Amino acid sequence: MLDALIEDMERAIYELRNWPVKNIQIFHHNDSDGLSSGAILLTAFKNDGFVVQRYCLEKPYPEVLKKIFKQDGGIIVFTDFAGRIAPIISRLNTGRNLVLILDHHVAEPSDDSRVHNLDPELYGLKGDRDITASVTCYLFSKAMDPSNNRMAGIAAIGAVGDKFFVDGKLVSINRDTIIEGVNQGLLEIKKDKANERYILKSPKGDIRLDELGDYLDILGAAGYYKNGPELGVEVCLRGITPASDQMVNLLKESTKRAFGREFGRFKKEGFNISPHIQWFNLKNRFSNTGVKMVGLLCEEIINADLIDQKKYVAGFQIIPNKIPGMGFIEVNQTKISMRVSNYMAEQIRAGNEMGLDVLLPEATSRLGGFTDACHSLTAATTVSIGYEERLIGEMERILSSYNNKT
């Protein structure tokens, strides 16, 4: 498993270093895992003599990919997404560029020898248990140069921020990375009843990594159109600053007000209810923020105990037709984010309920939508605006068939 992944990383690095150009484009996600992944790769590539351009995406939408792959002879790196769409990327690339995918979501093999899909899911590891994108990037950076092990603390941010714990603890490769950081004096593990807390030993003082993950999620999500991801990467590399604190405080207040308005609407109007799903539609009410906000709102709803614990939770949000750093791109899609309660998570892990990584992509494909990064307990896809109820209906048909078999 891990040995095979490292060997393929080393082969990709050899090809990278022998590529005729030294310019790299990095495309990374906008949550704490994606921001820390971007920070690790930015540092590793610069240390290796490459010139780096970095773009933060909420998803590698088809329209965005078409724009990216107009180039020839470049080096393109995707992280914290794109593992599943390696065949699409292969068809767009047709051997013209060197492409690396460092994801941890459900993945499919590449059809292009110059598209290296280094997603650990293809090597027997589980992206929602064993390894995050940040830790995948950390392994890659150490394969480039063992001295990059000093970035264990940055990798730990994504590992904790993605919240894939088993019995209150990180496990497998994620935990190995934490232990590396502890041995280097970068991290500390503290017991909290049955759980573990992971602490970053910063020159400015100790920081709980779960709190830092939430901090970065705010910058990357609520601040997506306000330079938040740029500040987030700087925080990963250099620590919290007065500027990042000021932005986070402003974003927290605006998010609190916006979520408060939605909670008032939920209490007054309730949720849309189907046999297995409770859902809502933000439409374009959050158009000044990134579309990760709908996923964060789903989590808030679960934590506030507003929902039926035995149903899936889904929310829709229209995607703005603009990408920071890339300008106007006509997306014309709505994003669905799905989350589950602790009860449903246990049922999914036990095999009694269908995982979101199967349910949502299957329903989305029936409507010609776009699927990339999905986990069994958290997932998101996109469909054409106006297809929201049809998507819920397709999921209900899939669940009815699944439940009749089990």
C-alpha beads as a LAMMPS data file, in Angstrom:
LAMMPS data file: protein, C-alpha beads

406 atoms
405 bonds

1 atom types
1 bond types

-500.0 500.0 xlo xhi
-500.0 500.0 ylo yhi
-500.0 500.0 zlo zhi

Masses

1 110.0

Atoms # bond

1 1 1 0.000 0.000 0.000
2 1 1 2.140 2.868 1.301
3 1 1 5.379 1.563 -0.242
4 1 1 3.756 1.373 -3.680
5 1 1 2.415 4.911 -3.312
6 1 1 5.859 6.273 -2.351
7 1 1 7.473 4.438 -5.284
8 1 1 4.990 6.017 -7.707
9 1 1 5.570 9.417 -6.112
10 1 1 9.315 9.000 -6.680
11 1 1 8.712 8.117 -10.347
12 1 1 6.524 11.210 -10.762
13 1 1 9.186 13.374 -9.084
14 1 1 11.828 12.014 -11.481
15 1 1 9.649 12.980 -14.441
16 1 1 8.912 16.341 -12.837
17 1 1 12.584 17.189 -12.461
18 1 1 13.284 16.187 -16.046
19 1 1 10.402 18.170 -17.525
20 1 1 11.667 20.937 -19.852
21 1 1 9.996 23.799 -17.931
22 1 1 10.317 24.825 -14.287
23 1 1 6.936 26.540 -13.900
24 1 1 4.244 24.800 -11.857
25 1 1 0.571 25.613 -11.403
26 1 1 -0.967 24.350 -8.158
27 1 1 -4.759 24.086 -7.803
28 1 1 -5.929 23.335 -4.260
29 1 1 -9.135 23.237 -2.236
30 1 1 -10.260 26.043 0.095
31 1 1 -10.770 24.223 3.416
32 1 1 -8.119 23.640 6.087
33 1 1 -6.936 20.443 4.403
34 1 1 -6.700 22.117 1.002
35 1 1 -5.003 25.252 2.324
36 1 1 -2.401 23.263 4.267
37 1 1 -1.861 21.053 1.197
38 1 1 -1.281 24.135 -0.927
39 1 1 1.170 25.513 1.638
40 1 1 3.177 22.271 1.723
41 1 1 3.430 21.981 -2.069
42 1 1 4.240 25.669 -2.496
43 1 1 7.177 25.286 -0.098
44 1 1 8.413 21.948 -1.462
45 1 1 8.353 23.058 -5.106
46 1 1 9.997 26.416 -4.391
47 1 1 12.714 24.693 -2.365
48 1 1 13.324 22.454 -5.389
49 1 1 13.846 25.423 -7.710
50 1 1 10.434 25.653 -9.358
51 1 1 8.487 28.844 -10.074
52 1 1 5.000 28.370 -8.618
53 1 1 1.606 29.852 -9.418
54 1 1 -1.111 28.845 -6.950
55 1 1 -4.896 28.929 -7.383
56 1 1 -7.533 28.100 -4.793
57 1 1 -10.631 26.367 -6.175
58 1 1 -13.804 25.250 -4.459
59 1 1 -14.070 22.448 -7.013
60 1 1 -12.374 21.671 -10.327
61 1 1 -15.548 22.360 -12.292
62 1 1 -15.602 21.153 -15.924
63 1 1 -15.577 24.742 -17.205
64 1 1 -12.515 25.485 -15.064
65 1 1 -10.724 22.360 -16.281
66 1 1 -11.339 23.323 -19.903
67 1 1 -9.645 26.648 -19.274
68 1 1 -6.707 25.050 -17.442
69 1 1 -6.060 22.518 -20.195
70 1 1 -5.851 25.009 -23.028
71 1 1 -2.101 25.055 -22.331
72 1 1 0.611 22.746 -23.670
73 1 1 3.845 21.604 -22.027
74 1 1 3.023 22.783 -18.540
75 1 1 3.174 21.200 -15.091
76 1 1 -0.222 21.109 -13.368
77 1 1 -0.812 19.881 -9.825
78 1 1 -4.203 19.247 -8.203
79 1 1 -4.561 18.609 -4.491
80 1 1 -7.495 17.800 -2.203
81 1 1 -9.651 17.124 -5.237
82 1 1 -9.523 15.588 -8.749
83 1 1 -8.753 11.973 -7.773
84 1 1 -12.113 10.826 -9.068
85 1 1 -11.939 12.783 -12.311
86 1 1 -8.538 11.530 -13.464
87 1 1 -10.179 9.993 -16.589
88 1 1 -11.739 13.371 -17.469
89 1 1 -8.406 15.111 -16.900
90 1 1 -6.693 12.478 -19.052
91 1 1 -9.092 13.140 -21.940
92 1 1 -8.524 16.889 -21.671
93 1 1 -4.758 16.562 -21.363
94 1 1 -4.004 13.966 -24.088
95 1 1 -0.374 13.756 -23.024
96 1 1 0.301 17.468 -23.527
97 1 1 1.113 18.450 -19.923
98 1 1 2.621 16.750 -16.888
99 1 1 -0.171 16.412 -14.309
100 1 1 0.046 15.292 -10.676
101 1 1 -3.025 14.543 -8.536
102 1 1 -2.460 14.472 -4.765
103 1 1 -5.942 13.833 -3.416
104 1 1 -7.476 11.524 -0.793
105 1 1 -11.072 11.152 -1.988
106 1 1 -12.527 8.178 -3.852
107 1 1 -10.450 7.908 -7.026
108 1 1 -10.256 6.402 -10.496
109 1 1 -7.065 5.515 -12.394
110 1 1 -5.638 7.816 -15.047
111 1 1 -5.876 6.987 -18.760
112 1 1 -2.870 9.177 -19.645
113 1 1 0.713 8.205 -18.759
114 1 1 1.478 11.850 -18.071
115 1 1 -1.376 12.158 -15.559
116 1 1 -0.034 10.711 -12.301
117 1 1 -2.953 9.980 -9.984
118 1 1 -1.226 9.674 -6.605
119 1 1 -4.447 9.390 -4.626
120 1 1 -3.928 6.973 -1.682
121 1 1 -7.422 5.533 -2.284
122 1 1 -5.909 3.781 -5.328
123 1 1 -3.343 2.158 -3.032
124 1 1 -5.694 0.628 -0.473
125 1 1 -5.818 3.539 1.973
126 1 1 -9.048 5.245 3.041
127 1 1 -9.244 8.984 2.573
128 1 1 -11.891 9.371 5.284
129 1 1 -9.918 7.388 7.840
130 1 1 -6.214 6.850 7.086
131 1 1 -4.896 9.886 5.243
132 1 1 -5.791 13.434 4.267
133 1 1 -4.623 15.446 1.272
134 1 1 -2.228 17.413 3.484
135 1 1 -0.574 14.196 4.657
136 1 1 -0.454 12.914 1.064
137 1 1 1.319 16.148 0.078
138 1 1 3.606 15.773 3.089
139 1 1 4.629 12.271 1.950
140 1 1 5.229 13.651 -1.541
141 1 1 7.323 16.533 -0.219
142 1 1 9.482 14.139 1.825
143 1 1 9.951 11.977 -1.267
144 1 1 11.283 15.104 -2.989
145 1 1 13.593 15.964 -0.100
146 1 1 13.687 14.278 3.342
147 1 1 14.374 17.656 4.964
148 1 1 10.771 18.586 4.159
149 1 1 9.832 16.551 7.247
150 1 1 9.864 19.871 9.090
151 1 1 6.413 20.453 7.570
152 1 1 4.787 17.749 9.741
153 1 1 3.055 20.496 11.707
154 1 1 1.441 21.916 8.555
155 1 1 0.341 18.438 7.472
156 1 1 -1.213 17.928 10.902
157 1 1 -3.451 20.970 10.368
158 1 1 -5.247 19.256 7.488
159 1 1 -5.273 15.879 9.243
160 1 1 -7.123 17.336 12.224
161 1 1 -9.126 19.856 10.208
162 1 1 -10.831 17.177 8.098
163 1 1 -12.186 15.624 11.330
164 1 1 -11.897 11.962 10.339
165 1 1 -11.301 10.464 13.780
166 1 1 -11.746 6.898 14.969
167 1 1 -12.836 6.692 18.610
168 1 1 -11.732 10.295 19.108
169 1 1 -8.242 9.836 17.640
170 1 1 -6.410 10.110 14.344
171 1 1 -5.260 6.754 13.006
172 1 1 -2.957 5.195 10.404
173 1 1 -0.810 7.531 8.264
174 1 1 -2.463 10.619 9.749
175 1 1 -1.399 9.513 13.221
176 1 1 2.110 8.618 12.036
177 1 1 2.474 12.202 10.843
178 1 1 1.336 13.528 14.219
179 1 1 3.915 11.328 15.960
180 1 1 6.637 12.662 13.647
181 1 1 5.649 16.173 14.659
182 1 1 5.665 15.231 18.339
183 1 1 9.152 13.738 18.025
184 1 1 10.351 16.965 16.381
185 1 1 8.877 19.098 19.146
186 1 1 6.366 20.651 16.733
187 1 1 3.250 19.017 18.160
188 1 1 1.824 17.719 21.417
189 1 1 -0.933 15.200 22.117
190 1 1 -3.188 15.811 25.114
191 1 1 -5.818 13.438 26.455
192 1 1 -9.359 14.785 26.785
193 1 1 -11.464 12.054 28.406
194 1 1 -11.610 9.324 25.740
195 1 1 -10.436 11.664 22.970
196 1 1 -7.129 13.212 21.977
197 1 1 -6.377 16.887 21.418
198 1 1 -3.569 17.846 19.068
199 1 1 -1.574 20.969 19.868
200 1 1 0.715 22.942 17.558
201 1 1 3.772 24.289 19.403
202 1 1 3.995 27.739 17.852
203 1 1 6.563 30.493 18.625
204 1 1 3.494 32.589 19.461
205 1 1 2.143 29.969 21.867
206 1 1 0.272 26.687 21.796
207 1 1 -2.624 26.379 19.326
208 1 1 -5.235 23.635 19.313
209 1 1 -5.299 22.186 15.821
210 1 1 -9.066 21.670 15.799
211 1 1 -9.489 25.399 16.485
212 1 1 -6.875 26.289 13.851
213 1 1 -8.704 24.073 11.358
214 1 1 -11.946 25.951 12.009
215 1 1 -10.028 29.251 11.700
216 1 1 -8.734 28.261 8.256
217 1 1 -12.144 26.974 7.151
218 1 1 -13.578 30.419 7.851
219 1 1 -10.840 32.147 5.849
220 1 1 -11.170 29.754 2.932
221 1 1 -14.969 29.494 2.855
222 1 1 -16.556 32.726 4.080
223 1 1 -13.505 34.652 2.834
224 1 1 -13.217 32.927 -0.533
225 1 1 -13.974 36.096 -2.506
226 1 1 -12.147 38.352 -0.027
227 1 1 -8.559 37.034 -0.309
228 1 1 -9.193 34.644 2.581
229 1 1 -7.424 31.627 1.006
230 1 1 -4.259 33.690 0.506
231 1 1 -4.253 34.634 4.168
232 1 1 -5.015 31.019 5.057
233 1 1 -1.919 29.710 3.268
234 1 1 0.154 32.397 4.990
235 1 1 -1.234 31.263 8.359
236 1 1 -0.195 27.672 7.581
237 1 1 3.332 28.824 6.712
238 1 1 3.971 31.625 9.192
239 1 1 1.270 31.501 11.845
240 1 1 -1.660 33.664 12.860
241 1 1 -1.233 37.404 12.276
242 1 1 -3.203 40.511 13.279
243 1 1 -4.436 40.743 9.675
244 1 1 -5.740 37.161 9.673
245 1 1 -7.320 37.660 13.103
246 1 1 -9.082 40.796 11.899
247 1 1 -10.455 39.042 8.828
248 1 1 -11.563 35.960 10.778
249 1 1 -13.385 38.091 13.346
250 1 1 -15.205 40.021 10.611
251 1 1 -16.077 36.814 8.761
252 1 1 -17.296 35.147 11.955
253 1 1 -19.660 38.019 12.636
254 1 1 -21.027 38.116 9.092
255 1 1 -21.383 34.313 9.029
256 1 1 -23.117 34.311 12.410
257 1 1 -25.640 36.853 11.134
258 1 1 -26.182 34.977 7.867
259 1 1 -26.568 31.605 9.596
260 1 1 -28.863 33.204 12.149
261 1 1 -31.166 34.381 9.369
262 1 1 -31.220 30.863 7.905
263 1 1 -31.916 29.284 11.286
264 1 1 -34.826 31.667 11.701
265 1 1 -36.127 30.555 8.315
266 1 1 -35.727 26.866 9.261
267 1 1 -37.611 27.322 12.521
268 1 1 -40.413 29.185 10.767
269 1 1 -40.691 27.164 7.549
270 1 1 -38.989 23.884 8.445
271 1 1 -36.970 21.756 6.038
272 1 1 -37.983 20.057 2.849
273 1 1 -38.590 16.436 3.830
274 1 1 -38.477 13.233 1.803
275 1 1 -38.476 9.669 3.186
276 1 1 -34.704 9.554 3.800
277 1 1 -33.478 13.147 3.330
278 1 1 -34.097 16.550 4.908
279 1 1 -32.889 19.418 2.771
280 1 1 -32.861 23.169 2.123
281 1 1 -31.896 25.528 -0.685
282 1 1 -29.882 28.706 -0.102
283 1 1 -30.279 29.659 -3.793
284 1 1 -28.033 32.737 -4.195
285 1 1 -28.428 34.201 -0.710
286 1 1 -24.734 33.495 0.020
287 1 1 -23.426 34.731 -3.336
288 1 1 -20.766 36.902 -1.644
289 1 1 -19.161 33.849 -0.023
290 1 1 -17.777 30.585 -1.269
291 1 1 -20.086 27.611 -1.754
292 1 1 -18.360 25.660 1.010
293 1 1 -20.675 27.662 3.263
294 1 1 -23.575 25.351 2.506
295 1 1 -21.585 22.406 3.885
296 1 1 -20.665 24.374 6.996
297 1 1 -24.314 25.281 7.468
298 1 1 -25.245 21.583 7.220
299 1 1 -22.778 20.892 10.036
300 1 1 -24.225 23.699 12.153
301 1 1 -27.719 22.288 11.645
302 1 1 -26.596 18.847 12.822
303 1 1 -24.778 20.280 15.836
304 1 1 -27.835 22.346 16.759
305 1 1 -29.952 19.168 16.791
306 1 1 -32.544 20.667 14.438
307 1 1 -32.927 17.567 12.330
308 1 1 -34.151 14.006 12.343
309 1 1 -31.023 12.087 13.314
310 1 1 -32.071 9.151 11.105
311 1 1 -32.150 11.137 7.854
312 1 1 -29.412 12.443 5.577
313 1 1 -28.936 16.239 5.559
314 1 1 -28.535 18.132 2.270
315 1 1 -28.240 21.772 1.283
316 1 1 -28.065 23.539 -2.098
317 1 1 -26.283 26.756 -3.043
318 1 1 -25.924 28.398 -6.464
319 1 1 -22.307 28.660 -7.628
320 1 1 -21.225 32.195 -8.625
321 1 1 -19.807 32.499 -12.145
322 1 1 -16.421 33.775 -11.004
323 1 1 -13.227 32.138 -9.771
324 1 1 -10.618 34.179 -7.835
325 1 1 -7.495 34.488 -9.942
326 1 1 -9.231 33.094 -13.022
327 1 1 -11.939 35.659 -13.659
328 1 1 -15.434 35.078 -15.060
329 1 1 -16.253 31.447 -15.841
330 1 1 -19.806 30.516 -16.749
331 1 1 -20.569 27.631 -14.381
332 1 1 -24.406 27.800 -14.193
333 1 1 -24.577 25.043 -11.590
334 1 1 -25.917 24.547 -8.089
335 1 1 -23.863 22.743 -5.479
336 1 1 -25.310 20.155 -3.125
337 1 1 -23.478 19.425 0.129
338 1 1 -24.469 16.477 2.293
339 1 1 -23.667 15.582 5.896
340 1 1 -24.847 12.966 8.380
341 1 1 -25.570 12.853 12.109
342 1 1 -23.469 10.745 14.478
343 1 1 -26.222 8.119 14.412
344 1 1 -26.175 7.949 10.604
345 1 1 -22.370 7.878 10.584
346 1 1 -22.423 4.764 12.762
347 1 1 -25.025 3.156 10.504
348 1 1 -22.980 3.915 7.374
349 1 1 -19.786 2.528 8.911
350 1 1 -21.705 -0.603 9.937
351 1 1 -23.003 -1.055 6.385
352 1 1 -26.631 -0.518 7.399
353 1 1 -27.009 2.718 5.420
354 1 1 -25.541 3.783 2.093
355 1 1 -22.423 5.967 2.185
356 1 1 -22.608 9.399 0.601
357 1 1 -19.657 8.538 -1.661
358 1 1 -21.899 6.006 -3.403
359 1 1 -25.339 7.589 -3.064
360 1 1 -24.681 11.141 -4.204
361 1 1 -22.380 10.441 -7.200
362 1 1 -24.790 7.814 -8.572
363 1 1 -27.774 10.183 -8.340
364 1 1 -25.740 13.057 -9.788
365 1 1 -24.566 10.990 -12.759
366 1 1 -28.187 10.194 -13.647
367 1 1 -28.769 13.911 -14.163
368 1 1 -25.545 14.611 -16.031
369 1 1 -24.040 16.479 -13.068
370 1 1 -20.434 16.781 -11.926
371 1 1 -18.849 14.622 -9.224
372 1 1 -15.378 14.953 -7.824
373 1 1 -14.494 14.831 -4.122
374 1 1 -16.808 12.667 -2.014
375 1 1 -16.361 10.771 1.247
376 1 1 -18.737 8.284 2.839
377 1 1 -19.794 10.763 5.575
378 1 1 -19.400 14.081 3.728
379 1 1 -19.984 14.714 0.048
380 1 1 -20.711 17.379 -2.535
381 1 1 -21.525 17.424 -6.250
382 1 1 -23.082 19.873 -8.700
383 1 1 -26.087 19.771 -11.029
384 1 1 -27.734 22.277 -13.326
385 1 1 -29.714 25.014 -11.594
386 1 1 -33.332 23.880 -11.328
387 1 1 -32.450 20.184 -10.895
388 1 1 -32.460 20.271 -7.083
389 1 1 -35.709 18.387 -6.475
390 1 1 -34.926 15.947 -9.269
391 1 1 -31.636 15.097 -7.558
392 1 1 -33.406 14.441 -4.257
393 1 1 -35.839 12.220 -6.137
394 1 1 -33.028 10.217 -7.748
395 1 1 -31.406 9.673 -4.344
396 1 1 -34.704 8.463 -2.920
397 1 1 -35.052 5.934 -5.732
398 1 1 -31.525 4.666 -5.092
399 1 1 -32.112 4.428 -1.336
400 1 1 -35.415 2.615 -1.781
401 1 1 -33.732 0.007 -3.949
402 1 1 -30.804 -0.295 -1.505
403 1 1 -33.070 -0.702 1.515
404 1 1 -35.120 -3.382 -0.252
405 1 1 -31.914 -5.397 -0.760
406 1 1 -30.588 -5.079 2.815

Bonds

1 1 1 2
2 1 2 3
3 1 3 4
4 1 4 5
5 1 5 6
6 1 6 7
7 1 7 8
8 1 8 9
9 1 9 10
10 1 10 11
11 1 11 12
12 1 12 13
13 1 13 14
14 1 14 15
15 1 15 16
16 1 16 17
17 1 17 18
18 1 18 19
19 1 19 20
20 1 20 21
21 1 21 22
22 1 22 23
23 1 23 24
24 1 24 25
25 1 25 26
26 1 26 27
27 1 27 28
28 1 28 29
29 1 29 30
30 1 30 31
31 1 31 32
32 1 32 33
33 1 33 34
34 1 34 35
35 1 35 36
36 1 36 37
37 1 37 38
38 1 38 39
39 1 39 40
40 1 40 41
41 1 41 42
42 1 42 43
43 1 43 44
44 1 44 45
45 1 45 46
46 1 46 47
47 1 47 48
48 1 48 49
49 1 49 50
50 1 50 51
51 1 51 52
52 1 52 53
53 1 53 54
54 1 54 55
55 1 55 56
56 1 56 57
57 1 57 58
58 1 58 59
59 1 59 60
60 1 60 61
61 1 61 62
62 1 62 63
63 1 63 64
64 1 64 65
65 1 65 66
66 1 66 67
67 1 67 68
68 1 68 69
69 1 69 70
70 1 70 71
71 1 71 72
72 1 72 73
73 1 73 74
74 1 74 75
75 1 75 76
76 1 76 77
77 1 77 78
78 1 78 79
79 1 79 80
80 1 80 81
81 1 81 82
82 1 82 83
83 1 83 84
84 1 84 85
85 1 85 86
86 1 86 87
87 1 87 88
88 1 88 89
89 1 89 90
90 1 90 91
91 1 91 92
92 1 92 93
93 1 93 94
94 1 94 95
95 1 95 96
96 1 96 97
97 1 97 98
98 1 98 99
99 1 99 100
100 1 100 101
101 1 101 102
102 1 102 103
103 1 103 104
104 1 104 105
105 1 105 106
106 1 106 107
107 1 107 108
108 1 108 109
109 1 109 110
110 1 110 111
111 1 111 112
112 1 112 113
113 1 113 114
114 1 114 115
115 1 115 116
116 1 116 117
117 1 117 118
118 1 118 119
119 1 119 120
120 1 120 121
121 1 121 122
122 1 122 123
123 1 123 124
124 1 124 125
125 1 125 126
126 1 126 127
127 1 127 128
128 1 128 129
129 1 129 130
130 1 130 131
131 1 131 132
132 1 132 133
133 1 133 134
134 1 134 135
135 1 135 136
136 1 136 137
137 1 137 138
138 1 138 139
139 1 139 140
140 1 140 141
141 1 141 142
142 1 142 143
143 1 143 144
144 1 144 145
145 1 145 146
146 1 146 147
147 1 147 148
148 1 148 149
149 1 149 150
150 1 150 151
151 1 151 152
152 1 152 153
153 1 153 154
154 1 154 155
155 1 155 156
156 1 156 157
157 1 157 158
158 1 158 159
159 1 159 160
160 1 160 161
161 1 161 162
162 1 162 163
163 1 163 164
164 1 164 165
165 1 165 166
166 1 166 167
167 1 167 168
168 1 168 169
169 1 169 170
170 1 170 171
171 1 171 172
172 1 172 173
173 1 173 174
174 1 174 175
175 1 175 176
176 1 176 177
177 1 177 178
178 1 178 179
179 1 179 180
180 1 180 181
181 1 181 182
182 1 182 183
183 1 183 184
184 1 184 185
185 1 185 186
186 1 186 187
187 1 187 188
188 1 188 189
189 1 189 190
190 1 190 191
191 1 191 192
192 1 192 193
193 1 193 194
194 1 194 195
195 1 195 196
196 1 196 197
197 1 197 198
198 1 198 199
199 1 199 200
200 1 200 201
201 1 201 202
202 1 202 203
203 1 203 204
204 1 204 205
205 1 205 206
206 1 206 207
207 1 207 208
208 1 208 209
209 1 209 210
210 1 210 211
211 1 211 212
212 1 212 213
213 1 213 214
214 1 214 215
215 1 215 216
216 1 216 217
217 1 217 218
218 1 218 219
219 1 219 220
220 1 220 221
221 1 221 222
222 1 222 223
223 1 223 224
224 1 224 225
225 1 225 226
226 1 226 227
227 1 227 228
228 1 228 229
229 1 229 230
230 1 230 231
231 1 231 232
232 1 232 233
233 1 233 234
234 1 234 235
235 1 235 236
236 1 236 237
237 1 237 238
238 1 238 239
239 1 239 240
240 1 240 241
241 1 241 242
242 1 242 243
243 1 243 244
244 1 244 245
245 1 245 246
246 1 246 247
247 1 247 248
248 1 248 249
249 1 249 250
250 1 250 251
251 1 251 252
252 1 252 253
253 1 253 254
254 1 254 255
255 1 255 256
256 1 256 257
257 1 257 258
258 1 258 259
259 1 259 260
260 1 260 261
261 1 261 262
262 1 262 263
263 1 263 264
264 1 264 265
265 1 265 266
266 1 266 267
267 1 267 268
268 1 268 269
269 1 269 270
270 1 270 271
271 1 271 272
272 1 272 273
273 1 273 274
274 1 274 275
275 1 275 276
276 1 276 277
277 1 277 278
278 1 278 279
279 1 279 280
280 1 280 281
281 1 281 282
282 1 282 283
283 1 283 284
284 1 284 285
285 1 285 286
286 1 286 287
287 1 287 288
288 1 288 289
289 1 289 290
290 1 290 291
291 1 291 292
292 1 292 293
293 1 293 294
294 1 294 295
295 1 295 296
296 1 296 297
297 1 297 298
298 1 298 299
299 1 299 300
300 1 300 301
301 1 301 302
302 1 302 303
303 1 303 304
304 1 304 305
305 1 305 306
306 1 306 307
307 1 307 308
308 1 308 309
309 1 309 310
310 1 310 311
311 1 311 312
312 1 312 313
313 1 313 314
314 1 314 315
315 1 315 316
316 1 316 317
317 1 317 318
318 1 318 319
319 1 319 320
320 1 320 321
321 1 321 322
322 1 322 323
323 1 323 324
324 1 324 325
325 1 325 326
326 1 326 327
327 1 327 328
328 1 328 329
329 1 329 330
330 1 330 331
331 1 331 332
332 1 332 333
333 1 333 334
334 1 334 335
335 1 335 336
336 1 336 337
337 1 337 338
338 1 338 339
339 1 339 340
340 1 340 341
341 1 341 342
342 1 342 343
343 1 343 344
344 1 344 345
345 1 345 346
346 1 346 347
347 1 347 348
348 1 348 349
349 1 349 350
350 1 350 351
351 1 351 352
352 1 352 353
353 1 353 354
354 1 354 355
355 1 355 356
356 1 356 357
357 1 357 358
358 1 358 359
359 1 359 360
360 1 360 361
361 1 361 362
362 1 362 363
363 1 363 364
364 1 364 365
365 1 365 366
366 1 366 367
367 1 367 368
368 1 368 369
369 1 369 370
370 1 370 371
371 1 371 372
372 1 372 373
373 1 373 374
374 1 374 375
375 1 375 376
376 1 376 377
377 1 377 378
378 1 378 379
379 1 379 380
380 1 380 381
381 1 381 382
382 1 382 383
383 1 383 384
384 1 384 385
385 1 385 386
386 1 386 387
387 1 387 388
388 1 388 389
389 1 389 390
390 1 390 391
391 1 391 392
392 1 392 393
393 1 393 394
394 1 394 395
395 1 395 396
396 1 396 397
397 1 397 398
398 1 398 399
399 1 399 400
400 1 400 401
401 1 401 402
402 1 402 403
403 1 403 404
404 1 404 405
405 1 405 406
